Amino acid sequence: MLTSELDYELPEDLIAQRPAEPRDASRLMLVDARHGTISHRTFRDLPRFLRPEDALVLNETKVIPARLRARKPSGGEVELLFLRDLGADHGGAWRVLARPSKRLRPGLRLCAGDEELEVLEGLGGGHWVVTARDVRGLLERSGRMPLPPYVRATSEKEHHYQTVYARNAGSAAAPTAGLHFTNGVLADVERAGARVARVTLHVGVGTFTPVRAERLEEHRMHAEYYSVPEEAALAIEGARRVVAAGTTVARTLETWAATGEPEGDSTLFVYPGYRWRAVDALLTNFHLPRSTLLAMVMSFAGKDLIREAYRVAVAERYRFYSFGDAMLVLNGGRGR
Protein backbone atom coordinates (compact mmCIF):
# COMPACT_ATOMS: atom_id res chain seq x y z
CA MET A 1 0.00 0.00 0.00
CA LEU A 2 1.33 3.46 -0.88
CA THR A 3 1.75 5.78 2.09
CA SER A 4 0.11 8.53 -0.01
CA GLU A 5 -3.17 6.63 0.41
CA LEU A 6 -3.16 7.87 4.02
CA ASP A 7 -3.38 11.51 2.90
CA TYR A 8 -6.49 13.65 3.29
CA GLU A 9 -7.32 17.37 3.34
CA LEU A 10 -8.02 18.92 6.74
CA PRO A 11 -8.81 22.60 7.41
CA GLU A 12 -6.50 23.84 10.15
CA ASP A 13 -9.39 25.18 12.21
CA LEU A 14 -10.67 21.61 12.75
CA ILE A 15 -7.56 20.69 14.77
CA ALA A 16 -8.89 20.73 18.34
CA GLN A 17 -6.93 22.99 20.68
CA ARG A 18 -8.69 21.92 23.87
CA PRO A 19 -10.88 19.02 25.01
CA ALA A 20 -14.65 19.19 25.09
CA GLU A 21 -16.13 20.40 28.35
CA PRO A 22 -17.22 18.15 29.93
CA ARG A 23 -15.11 15.43 28.34
CA ASP A 24 -18.04 13.18 27.45
CA ALA A 25 -19.73 16.01 25.51
CA SER A 26 -17.44 15.32 22.54
CA ARG A 27 -19.04 13.99 19.38
CA LEU A 28 -19.03 10.30 18.51
CA MET A 29 -19.19 9.09 14.93
CA LEU A 30 -20.71 5.60 14.70
CA VAL A 31 -19.27 3.58 11.81
CA ASP A 32 -20.76 0.17 11.00
CA ALA A 33 -18.12 -1.67 8.97
CA ARG A 34 -20.43 -4.54 8.03
CA HIS A 35 -23.21 -2.39 6.62
CA GLY A 36 -21.11 0.59 5.54
CA THR A 37 -23.20 3.13 7.45
CA ILE A 38 -22.19 6.30 9.30
CA SER A 39 -24.24 8.07 11.97
CA HIS A 40 -23.67 10.69 14.65
CA ARG A 41 -23.95 10.61 18.44
CA THR A 42 -22.22 12.12 21.46
CA PHE A 43 -19.63 10.28 23.52
CA ARG A 44 -21.87 9.89 26.54
CA ASP A 45 -24.06 7.66 24.30
CA LEU A 46 -21.27 5.06 24.15
CA PRO A 47 -22.77 2.72 26.80
CA ARG A 48 -25.89 2.32 24.60
CA PHE A 49 -23.78 0.43 22.07
CA LEU A 50 -22.35 -1.99 24.61
CA ARG A 51 -24.13 -5.09 25.82
CA PRO A 52 -23.79 -7.76 28.48
CA GLU A 53 -20.76 -10.01 27.98
CA ASP A 54 -18.83 -7.27 26.14
CA ALA A 55 -15.38 -6.38 27.44
CA LEU A 56 -14.43 -2.71 27.12
CA VAL A 57 -10.63 -2.63 27.34
CA LEU A 58 -8.84 0.51 28.58
CA ASN A 59 -5.16 1.47 28.53
CA GLU A 60 -4.39 2.69 32.04
CA THR A 61 -0.95 4.06 31.21
CA LYS A 62 -0.15 7.43 32.75
CA VAL A 63 1.58 10.23 30.86
CA ILE A 64 4.72 11.50 32.59
CA PRO A 65 5.99 15.10 32.33
CA ALA A 66 8.43 13.85 29.71
CA ARG A 67 9.46 17.10 27.99
CA LEU A 68 12.52 18.72 29.51
CA ARG A 69 14.69 21.67 28.49
CA ALA A 70 18.41 21.30 29.18
CA ARG A 71 21.49 23.48 28.64
CA LYS A 72 24.77 22.45 27.06
CA PRO A 73 28.10 23.68 28.49
CA SER A 74 28.19 26.19 25.60
CA GLY A 75 24.94 27.69 26.86
CA GLY A 76 22.88 26.35 23.96
CA GLU A 77 19.54 24.78 24.73
CA VAL A 78 18.30 21.32 23.79
CA GLU A 79 14.84 19.87 24.34
CA LEU A 80 14.65 16.26 25.48
CA LEU A 81 11.57 14.04 25.20
CA PHE A 82 11.98 11.10 27.59
CA LEU A 83 10.62 8.02 25.86
CA ARG A 84 11.59 5.01 27.90
CA ASP A 85 13.23 3.97 31.15
CA LEU A 86 15.81 1.37 30.12
CA GLY A 87 15.74 -0.13 33.61
CA ALA A 88 18.14 -1.11 36.34
CA ASP A 89 20.17 -3.25 33.95
CA HIS A 90 21.16 -0.02 32.17
CA GLY A 91 21.92 1.94 35.33
CA GLY A 92 18.66 3.86 35.24
CA ALA A 93 19.37 5.30 31.80
CA TRP A 94 16.60 6.56 29.53
CA ARG A 95 16.06 6.68 25.79
CA VAL A 96 15.26 10.26 24.70
CA LEU A 97 14.50 12.17 21.54
CA ALA A 98 16.65 15.31 21.44
CA ARG A 99 16.15 18.48 19.36
CA PRO A 100 18.48 19.85 18.13
CA SER A 101 20.81 16.91 18.51
CA LYS A 102 23.58 17.10 15.94
CA ARG A 103 26.05 18.69 18.40
CA LEU A 104 25.44 16.15 21.15
CA ARG A 105 28.08 13.52 21.81
CA PRO A 106 28.72 10.72 24.34
CA GLY A 107 30.14 12.09 27.56
CA LEU A 108 28.53 15.53 27.20
CA ARG A 109 26.96 16.81 30.40
CA LEU A 110 23.73 18.79 30.32
CA CYS A 111 22.20 20.94 33.03
CA ALA A 112 18.44 20.61 33.60
CA GLY A 113 16.66 22.10 36.58
CA ASP A 114 18.62 21.10 39.67
CA GLU A 115 20.20 18.02 38.06
CA GLU A 116 23.00 17.14 35.70
CA LEU A 117 22.40 14.71 32.83
CA GLU A 118 25.08 12.75 31.00
CA VAL A 119 24.76 11.74 27.35
CA LEU A 120 25.81 8.09 27.09
CA GLU A 121 25.16 6.96 23.54
CA GLY A 122 23.74 8.06 20.20
CA LEU A 123 21.18 5.76 18.59
CA GLY A 124 20.56 7.68 15.36
CA GLY A 125 17.63 9.72 14.14
CA GLY A 126 17.85 12.16 17.07
CA HIS A 127 17.58 9.35 19.65
CA TRP A 128 20.06 9.21 22.52
CA VAL A 129 20.62 7.40 25.79
CA VAL A 130 21.03 9.69 28.81
CA THR A 131 21.27 9.18 32.54
CA ALA A 132 21.01 11.21 35.74
CA ARG A 133 20.96 10.56 39.46
CA ASP A 134 17.15 10.60 39.62
CA VAL A 135 15.48 10.99 36.23
CA ARG A 136 11.90 10.46 37.44
CA GLY A 137 12.36 12.98 40.24
CA LEU A 138 13.87 15.47 37.80
CA LEU A 139 10.92 15.11 35.43
CA GLU A 140 8.42 15.55 38.27
CA ARG A 141 10.16 18.74 39.34
CA SER A 142 11.14 20.29 36.03
CA GLY A 143 9.44 18.41 33.19
CA ARG A 144 6.42 19.51 31.19
CA MET A 145 3.59 17.40 29.86
CA PRO A 146 4.35 16.37 26.26
CA LEU A 147 1.47 17.98 24.41
CA PRO A 148 1.53 17.34 20.65
CA PRO A 149 3.22 20.05 18.55
CA TYR A 150 -0.09 21.08 16.92
CA VAL A 151 -1.59 22.04 20.32
CA ARG A 152 -0.72 25.46 21.73
CA ALA A 153 0.47 24.58 25.23
CA THR A 154 -1.06 25.96 28.43
CA SER A 155 -0.99 24.59 31.98
CA GLU A 156 -4.74 23.89 31.73
CA LYS A 157 -4.30 21.79 28.58
CA GLU A 158 -1.40 19.92 30.17
CA HIS A 159 -3.65 19.10 33.13
CA HIS A 160 -6.32 17.65 30.81
CA TYR A 161 -3.80 15.55 28.85
CA GLN A 162 -4.46 12.48 31.03
CA THR A 163 -7.25 9.92 31.22
CA VAL A 164 -9.38 9.74 34.36
CA TYR A 165 -8.24 6.13 34.87
CA ALA A 166 -4.49 6.64 34.32
CA ARG A 167 -2.48 4.64 36.85
CA ASN A 168 0.78 3.20 35.50
CA ALA A 169 3.30 5.96 34.78
CA GLY A 170 5.42 5.60 31.66
CA SER A 171 3.92 7.24 28.54
CA ALA A 172 5.31 10.08 26.46
CA ALA A 173 1.87 10.67 24.89
CA ALA A 174 -1.71 10.10 25.99
CA PRO A 175 -3.88 7.25 24.70
CA THR A 176 -6.24 9.87 23.31
CA ALA A 177 -9.37 7.76 22.77
CA GLY A 178 -9.46 7.49 26.54
CA LEU A 179 -9.55 11.26 27.09
CA HIS A 180 -13.32 11.30 26.43
CA PHE A 181 -14.20 9.05 29.38
CA THR A 182 -15.63 10.37 32.62
CA ASN A 183 -16.31 8.35 35.75
CA GLY A 184 -20.00 8.68 34.92
CA VAL A 185 -19.58 7.09 31.48
CA LEU A 186 -17.56 4.25 33.01
CA ALA A 187 -20.32 3.67 35.56
CA ASP A 188 -22.90 3.59 32.74
CA VAL A 189 -20.76 1.05 30.87
CA GLU A 190 -20.90 -1.28 33.85
CA ARG A 191 -24.64 -0.67 34.29
CA ALA A 192 -25.04 -1.78 30.67
CA GLY A 193 -23.59 -5.14 31.74
CA ALA A 194 -20.22 -4.79 30.01
CA ARG A 195 -17.04 -5.58 31.88
CA VAL A 196 -14.19 -3.08 32.03
CA ALA A 197 -10.74 -4.61 31.57
CA ARG A 198 -7.50 -2.68 32.01
CA VAL A 199 -4.21 -3.23 30.19
CA THR A 200 -1.10 -1.09 29.77
CA LEU A 201 0.86 0.10 26.74
CA HIS A 202 3.35 2.86 27.42
CA VAL A 203 3.01 5.15 24.42
CA GLY A 204 6.32 6.17 22.90
CA VAL A 205 7.69 7.28 19.59
CA GLY A 206 6.48 4.10 17.88
CA THR A 207 2.88 5.25 18.04
CA PHE A 208 3.27 8.83 16.80
CA THR A 209 6.22 8.70 14.39
CA PRO A 210 4.88 9.59 10.90
CA VAL A 211 5.37 7.13 8.06
CA ARG A 212 8.10 8.47 5.76
CA ALA A 213 8.61 5.40 3.58
CA GLU A 214 6.94 5.44 0.17
CA ARG A 215 5.29 2.10 0.87
CA LEU A 216 3.71 1.22 4.21
CA GLU A 217 5.36 -2.18 4.24
CA GLU A 218 8.77 -0.51 4.54
CA HIS A 219 7.94 1.30 7.80
CA ARG A 220 9.33 -0.12 11.06
CA MET A 221 7.78 0.49 14.47
CA HIS A 222 9.82 1.28 17.58
CA ALA A 223 9.21 -1.08 20.51
CA GLU A 224 6.69 -0.09 23.19
CA TYR A 225 6.17 -1.93 26.47
CA TYR A 226 2.78 -3.62 27.03
CA SER A 227 1.16 -5.71 29.75
CA VAL A 228 -2.08 -7.72 29.94
CA PRO A 229 -2.71 -8.60 33.62
CA GLU A 230 -4.30 -11.93 34.44
CA GLU A 231 -7.59 -10.33 35.55
CA ALA A 232 -7.88 -8.49 32.23
CA ALA A 233 -6.97 -11.63 30.29
CA LEU A 234 -9.77 -13.59 31.95
CA ALA A 235 -12.33 -10.85 31.21
CA ILE A 236 -11.22 -10.60 27.56
CA GLU A 237 -11.12 -14.35 26.97
CA GLY A 238 -14.62 -14.71 28.45
CA ALA A 239 -16.12 -11.84 26.43
CA ARG A 240 -18.55 -12.27 23.56
CA ARG A 241 -17.21 -9.06 21.99
CA VAL A 242 -13.97 -7.18 22.68
CA VAL A 243 -14.16 -3.38 22.40
CA ALA A 244 -10.75 -1.70 22.32
CA ALA A 245 -10.73 1.85 23.70
CA GLY A 246 -8.01 3.16 21.41
CA THR A 247 -5.38 2.04 18.96
CA THR A 248 -2.90 1.44 21.80
CA VAL A 249 -5.29 -1.10 23.32
CA ALA A 250 -5.81 -2.69 19.91
CA ARG A 251 -2.05 -2.97 19.42
CA THR A 252 -1.65 -4.52 22.89
CA LEU A 253 -4.37 -7.12 22.36
CA GLU A 254 -3.24 -8.03 18.86
CA THR A 255 0.35 -8.42 20.04
CA TRP A 256 -0.79 -10.64 22.90
CA ALA A 257 -2.96 -12.71 20.55
CA ALA A 258 -0.11 -13.15 18.06
CA THR A 259 2.64 -13.98 20.55
CA GLY A 260 0.82 -15.52 23.50
CA GLU A 261 2.96 -13.33 25.76
CA PRO A 262 1.00 -11.24 28.32
CA GLU A 263 3.93 -8.84 28.78
CA GLY A 264 6.78 -7.59 26.65
CA ASP A 265 7.64 -5.20 23.83
CA SER A 266 5.35 -4.62 20.87
CA THR A 267 6.74 -3.72 17.45
CA LEU A 268 3.50 -4.69 15.71
CA PHE A 269 2.52 -2.52 12.74
CA VAL A 270 -1.11 -3.00 11.69
CA TYR A 271 -2.05 -1.81 8.20
CA PRO A 272 -4.53 -2.92 5.52
CA GLY A 273 -4.17 -6.61 4.80
CA TYR A 274 -3.58 -7.50 8.47
CA ARG A 275 -5.69 -10.36 9.88
CA TRP A 276 -7.25 -9.28 13.16
CA ARG A 277 -7.26 -11.85 15.97
CA ALA A 278 -8.54 -10.17 19.13
CA VAL A 279 -10.63 -7.00 18.58
CA ASP A 280 -14.27 -6.76 17.43
CA ALA A 281 -15.00 -3.04 17.91
CA LEU A 282 -12.65 -0.07 18.01
CA LEU A 283 -13.04 3.31 19.68
CA THR A 284 -10.61 5.85 18.27
CA ASN A 285 -9.99 9.52 17.56
CA PHE A 286 -9.45 11.09 14.13
CA HIS A 287 -5.76 10.75 13.29
CA LEU A 288 -3.08 12.60 11.37
CA PRO A 289 -2.47 11.88 7.69
CA ARG A 290 0.35 9.41 7.00
CA SER A 291 0.18 8.02 10.53
CA THR A 292 0.40 4.41 11.64
CA LEU A 293 -2.81 5.03 13.59
CA LEU A 294 -4.81 5.88 10.48
CA ALA A 295 -3.34 2.81 8.77
CA MET A 296 -4.59 0.66 11.66
CA VAL A 297 -8.12 2.10 11.49
CA MET A 298 -8.23 1.50 7.72
CA SER A 299 -7.13 -2.08 8.35
CA PHE A 300 -9.92 -2.52 10.87
CA ALA A 301 -12.84 -1.14 8.83
CA GLY A 302 -11.63 -0.96 5.23
CA LYS A 303 -9.85 1.82 3.35
CA ASP A 304 -12.87 3.08 1.40
CA LEU A 305 -15.20 3.29 4.41
CA ILE A 306 -12.65 5.13 6.55
CA ARG A 307 -11.89 7.57 3.73
CA GLU A 308 -15.62 8.27 3.53
CA ALA A 309 -15.86 8.62 7.32
CA TYR A 310 -13.07 11.20 7.30
CA ARG A 311 -14.69 13.06 4.40
CA VAL A 312 -17.96 13.19 6.37
CA ALA A 313 -16.12 14.25 9.53
CA VAL A 314 -14.60 17.24 7.72
CA ALA A 315 -17.95 18.16 6.14
CA GLU A 316 -19.72 17.89 9.52
CA ARG A 317 -16.92 19.84 11.22
CA TYR A 318 -15.82 17.20 13.67
CA ARG A 319 -12.81 18.14 15.80
CA PHE A 320 -9.60 16.26 14.95
CA TYR A 321 -6.54 14.78 16.67
CA SER A 322 -5.68 14.40 20.37
CA PHE A 323 -8.30 16.71 21.90
CA GLY A 324 -10.81 16.06 19.12
CA ASP A 325 -13.92 13.93 18.71
CA ALA A 326 -14.21 10.15 18.59
CA MET A 327 -15.25 7.35 16.26
CA LEU A 328 -16.69 3.98 17.26
CA VAL A 329 -16.21 1.32 14.60
CA LEU A 330 -18.52 -1.68 15.01
CA ASN A 331 -18.28 -5.00 13.18
CA GLY A 332 -14.70 -4.40 12.14
CA GLY A 333 -11.55 -6.37 12.84
CA ARG A 334 -12.27 -10.04 13.43
CA GLY A 335 -16.01 -9.23 13.38
CA ARG A 336 -15.98 -8.34 9.66
C-alpha positions as CSV (number, residue, x, y, z in Angstrom):
1,M,0.0,0.0,0.0
2,L,1.3,3.5,-0.9
3,T,1.7,5.8,2.1
4,S,0.1,8.5,0.0
5,E,-3.2,6.6,0.4
6,L,-3.2,7.9,4.0
7,D,-3.4,11.5,2.9
8,Y,-6.5,13.7,3.3
9,E,-7.3,17.4,3.3
10,L,-8.0,18.9,6.7
11,P,-8.8,22.6,7.4
12,E,-6.5,23.8,10.1
13,D,-9.4,25.2,12.2
14,L,-10.7,21.6,12.8
15,I,-7.6,20.7,14.8
16,A,-8.9,20.7,18.3
17,Q,-6.9,23.0,20.7
18,R,-8.7,21.9,23.9
19,P,-10.9,19.0,25.0
20,A,-14.7,19.2,25.1
21,E,-16.1,20.4,28.4
22,P,-17.2,18.2,29.9
23,R,-15.1,15.4,28.3
24,D,-18.0,13.2,27.5
25,A,-19.7,16.0,25.5
26,S,-17.4,15.3,22.5
27,R,-19.0,14.0,19.4
28,L,-19.0,10.3,18.5
29,M,-19.2,9.1,14.9
30,L,-20.7,5.6,14.7
31,V,-19.3,3.6,11.8
32,D,-20.8,0.2,11.0
33,A,-18.1,-1.7,9.0
34,R,-20.4,-4.5,8.0
35,H,-23.2,-2.4,6.6
36,G,-21.1,0.6,5.5
37,T,-23.2,3.1,7.4
38,I,-22.2,6.3,9.3
39,S,-24.2,8.1,12.0
40,H,-23.7,10.7,14.6
41,R,-24.0,10.6,18.4
42,T,-22.2,12.1,21.5
43,F,-19.6,10.3,23.5
44,R,-21.9,9.9,26.5
45,D,-24.1,7.7,24.3
46,L,-21.3,5.1,24.2
47,P,-22.8,2.7,26.8
48,R,-25.9,2.3,24.6
49,F,-23.8,0.4,22.1
50,L,-22.4,-2.0,24.6
51,R,-24.1,-5.1,25.8
52,P,-23.8,-7.8,28.5
53,E,-20.8,-10.0,28.0
54,D,-18.8,-7.3,26.1
55,A,-15.4,-6.4,27.4
56,L,-14.4,-2.7,27.1
57,V,-10.6,-2.6,27.3
58,L,-8.8,0.5,28.6
59,N,-5.2,1.5,28.5
60,E,-4.4,2.7,32.0
61,T,-1.0,4.1,31.2
62,K,-0.2,7.4,32.7
63,V,1.6,10.2,30.9
64,I,4.7,11.5,32.6
65,P,6.0,15.1,32.3
66,A,8.4,13.9,29.7
67,R,9.5,17.1,28.0
68,L,12.5,18.7,29.5
69,R,14.7,21.7,28.5
70,A,18.4,21.3,29.2
71,R,21.5,23.5,28.6
72,K,24.8,22.4,27.1
73,P,28.1,23.7,28.5
74,S,28.2,26.2,25.6
75,G,24.9,27.7,26.9
76,G,22.9,26.3,24.0
77,E,19.5,24.8,24.7
78,V,18.3,21.3,23.8
79,E,14.8,19.9,24.3
80,L,14.6,16.3,25.5
81,L,11.6,14.0,25.2
82,F,12.0,11.1,27.6
83,L,10.6,8.0,25.9
84,R,11.6,5.0,27.9
85,D,13.2,4.0,31.2
86,L,15.8,1.4,30.1
87,G,15.7,-0.1,33.6
88,A,18.1,-1.1,36.3
89,D,20.2,-3.3,33.9
90,H,21.2,0.0,32.2
91,G,21.9,1.9,35.3
92,G,18.7,3.9,35.2
93,A,19.4,5.3,31.8
94,W,16.6,6.6,29.5
95,R,16.1,6.7,25.8
96,V,15.3,10.3,24.7
97,L,14.5,12.2,21.5
98,A,16.6,15.3,21.4
99,R,16.1,18.5,19.4
100,P,18.5,19.8,18.1
101,S,20.8,16.9,18.5
102,K,23.6,17.1,15.9
103,R,26.1,18.7,18.4
104,L,25.4,16.1,21.2
105,R,28.1,13.5,21.8
106,P,28.7,10.7,24.3
107,G,30.1,12.1,27.6
108,L,28.5,15.5,27.2
109,R,27.0,16.8,30.4
110,L,23.7,18.8,30.3
111,C,22.2,20.9,33.0
112,A,18.4,20.6,33.6
113,G,16.7,22.1,36.6
114,D,18.6,21.1,39.7
115,E,20.2,18.0,38.1
116,E,23.0,17.1,35.7
117,L,22.4,14.7,32.8
118,E,25.1,12.7,31.0
119,V,24.8,11.7,27.3
120,L,25.8,8.1,27.1
121,E,25.2,7.0,23.5
122,G,23.7,8.1,20.2
123,L,21.2,5.8,18.6
124,G,20.6,7.7,15.4
125,G,17.6,9.7,14.1
126,G,17.8,12.2,17.1
127,H,17.6,9.4,19.6
128,W,20.1,9.2,22.5
129,V,20.6,7.4,25.8
130,V,21.0,9.7,28.8
131,T,21.3,9.2,32.5
132,A,21.0,11.2,35.7
133,R,21.0,10.6,39.5
134,D,17.2,10.6,39.6
135,V,15.5,11.0,36.2
136,R,11.9,10.5,37.4
137,G,12.4,13.0,40.2
138,L,13.9,15.5,37.8
139,L,10.9,15.1,35.4
140,E,8.4,15.5,38.3
141,R,10.2,18.7,39.3
142,S,11.1,20.3,36.0
143,G,9.4,18.4,33.2
144,R,6.4,19.5,31.2
145,M,3.6,17.4,29.9
146,P,4.4,16.4,26.3
147,L,1.5,18.0,24.4
148,P,1.5,17.3,20.6
149,P,3.2,20.1,18.6
150,Y,-0.1,21.1,16.9
151,V,-1.6,22.0,20.3
152,R,-0.7,25.5,21.7
153,A,0.5,24.6,25.2
154,T,-1.1,26.0,28.4
155,S,-1.0,24.6,32.0
156,E,-4.7,23.9,31.7
157,K,-4.3,21.8,28.6
158,E,-1.4,19.9,30.2
159,H,-3.7,19.1,33.1
160,H,-6.3,17.7,30.8
161,Y,-3.8,15.5,28.9
162,Q,-4.5,12.5,31.0
163,T,-7.3,9.9,31.2
164,V,-9.4,9.7,34.4
165,Y,-8.2,6.1,34.9
166,A,-4.5,6.6,34.3
167,R,-2.5,4.6,36.9
168,N,0.8,3.2,35.5
169,A,3.3,6.0,34.8
170,G,5.4,5.6,31.7
171,S,3.9,7.2,28.5
172,A,5.3,10.1,26.5
173,A,1.9,10.7,24.9
174,A,-1.7,10.1,26.0
175,P,-3.9,7.3,24.7
176,T,-6.2,9.9,23.3
177,A,-9.4,7.8,22.8
178,G,-9.5,7.5,26.5
179,L,-9.5,11.3,27.1
180,H,-13.3,11.3,26.4
181,F,-14.2,9.1,29.4
182,T,-15.6,10.4,32.6
183,N,-16.3,8.4,35.7
184,G,-20.0,8.7,34.9
185,V,-19.6,7.1,31.5
186,L,-17.6,4.2,33.0
187,A,-20.3,3.7,35.6
188,D,-22.9,3.6,32.7
189,V,-20.8,1.1,30.9
190,E,-20.9,-1.3,33.8
191,R,-24.6,-0.7,34.3
192,A,-25.0,-1.8,30.7
193,G,-23.6,-5.1,31.7
194,A,-20.2,-4.8,30.0
195,R,-17.0,-5.6,31.9
196,V,-14.2,-3.1,32.0
197,A,-10.7,-4.6,31.6
198,R,-7.5,-2.7,32.0
199,V,-4.2,-3.2,30.2
200,T,-1.1,-1.1,29.8
201,L,0.9,0.1,26.7
202,H,3.4,2.9,27.4
203,V,3.0,5.2,24.4
204,G,6.3,6.2,22.9
205,V,7.7,7.3,19.6
206,G,6.5,4.1,17.9
207,T,2.9,5.3,18.0
208,F,3.3,8.8,16.8
209,T,6.2,8.7,14.4
210,P,4.9,9.6,10.9
211,V,5.4,7.1,8.1
212,R,8.1,8.5,5.8
213,A,8.6,5.4,3.6
214,E,6.9,5.4,0.2
215,R,5.3,2.1,0.9
216,L,3.7,1.2,4.2
217,E,5.4,-2.2,4.2
218,E,8.8,-0.5,4.5
219,H,7.9,1.3,7.8
220,R,9.3,-0.1,11.1
221,M,7.8,0.5,14.5
222,H,9.8,1.3,17.6
223,A,9.2,-1.1,20.5
224,E,6.7,-0.1,23.2
225,Y,6.2,-1.9,26.5
226,Y,2.8,-3.6,27.0
227,S,1.2,-5.7,29.8
228,V,-2.1,-7.7,29.9
229,P,-2.7,-8.6,33.6
230,E,-4.3,-11.9,34.4
231,E,-7.6,-10.3,35.6
232,A,-7.9,-8.5,32.2
233,A,-7.0,-11.6,30.3
234,L,-9.8,-13.6,31.9
235,A,-12.3,-10.8,31.2
236,I,-11.2,-10.6,27.6
237,E,-11.1,-14.3,27.0
238,G,-14.6,-14.7,28.5
239,A,-16.1,-11.8,26.4
240,R,-18.5,-12.3,23.6
241,R,-17.2,-9.1,22.0
242,V,-14.0,-7.2,22.7
243,V,-14.2,-3.4,22.4
244,A,-10.7,-1.7,22.3
245,A,-10.7,1.9,23.7
246,G,-8.0,3.2,21.4
247,T,-5.4,2.0,19.0
248,T,-2.9,1.4,21.8
249,V,-5.3,-1.1,23.3
250,A,-5.8,-2.7,19.9
251,R,-2.0,-3.0,19.4
252,T,-1.7,-4.5,22.9
253,L,-4.4,-7.1,22.4
254,E,-3.2,-8.0,18.9
255,T,0.4,-8.4,20.0
256,W,-0.8,-10.6,22.9
257,A,-3.0,-12.7,20.5
258,A,-0.1,-13.1,18.1
259,T,2.6,-14.0,20.6
260,G,0.8,-15.5,23.5
261,E,3.0,-13.3,25.8
262,P,1.0,-11.2,28.3
263,E,3.9,-8.8,28.8
264,G,6.8,-7.6,26.7
265,D,7.6,-5.2,23.8
266,S,5.4,-4.6,20.9
267,T,6.7,-3.7,17.5
268,L,3.5,-4.7,15.7
269,F,2.5,-2.5,12.7
270,V,-1.1,-3.0,11.7
271,Y,-2.1,-1.8,8.2
272,P,-4.5,-2.9,5.5
273,G,-4.2,-6.6,4.8
274,Y,-3.6,-7.5,8.5
275,R,-5.7,-10.4,9.9
276,W,-7.2,-9.3,13.2
277,R,-7.3,-11.8,16.0
278,A,-8.5,-10.2,19.1
279,V,-10.6,-7.0,18.6
280,D,-14.3,-6.8,17.4
281,A,-15.0,-3.0,17.9
282,L,-12.6,-0.1,18.0
283,L,-13.0,3.3,19.7
284,T,-10.6,5.8,18.3
285,N,-10.0,9.5,17.6
286,F,-9.5,11.1,14.1
287,H,-5.8,10.7,13.3
288,L,-3.1,12.6,11.4
289,P,-2.5,11.9,7.7
290,R,0.3,9.4,7.0
291,S,0.2,8.0,10.5
292,T,0.4,4.4,11.6
293,L,-2.8,5.0,13.6
294,L,-4.8,5.9,10.5
295,A,-3.3,2.8,8.8
296,M,-4.6,0.7,11.7
297,V,-8.1,2.1,11.5
298,M,-8.2,1.5,7.7
299,S,-7.1,-2.1,8.3
300,F,-9.9,-2.5,10.9
301,A,-12.8,-1.1,8.8
302,G,-11.6,-1.0,5.2
303,K,-9.9,1.8,3.4
304,D,-12.9,3.1,1.4
305,L,-15.2,3.3,4.4
306,I,-12.6,5.1,6.6
307,R,-11.9,7.6,3.7
308,E,-15.6,8.3,3.5
309,A,-15.9,8.6,7.3
310,Y,-13.1,11.2,7.3
311,R,-14.7,13.1,4.4
312,V,-18.0,13.2,6.4
313,A,-16.1,14.2,9.5
314,V,-14.6,17.2,7.7
315,A,-17.9,18.2,6.1
316,E,-19.7,17.9,9.5
317,R,-16.9,19.8,11.2
318,Y,-15.8,17.2,13.7
319,R,-12.8,18.1,15.8
320,F,-9.6,16.3,15.0
321,Y,-6.5,14.8,16.7
322,S,-5.7,14.4,20.4
323,F,-8.3,16.7,21.9
324,G,-10.8,16.1,19.1
325,D,-13.9,13.9,18.7
326,A,-14.2,10.1,18.6
327,M,-15.3,7.4,16.3
328,L,-16.7,4.0,17.3
329,V,-16.2,1.3,14.6
330,L,-18.5,-1.7,15.0
331,N,-18.3,-5.0,13.2
332,G,-14.7,-4.4,12.1
333,G,-11.5,-6.4,12.8
334,R,-12.3,-10.0,13.4
335,G,-16.0,-9.2,13.4
336,R,-16.0,-8.3,9.7
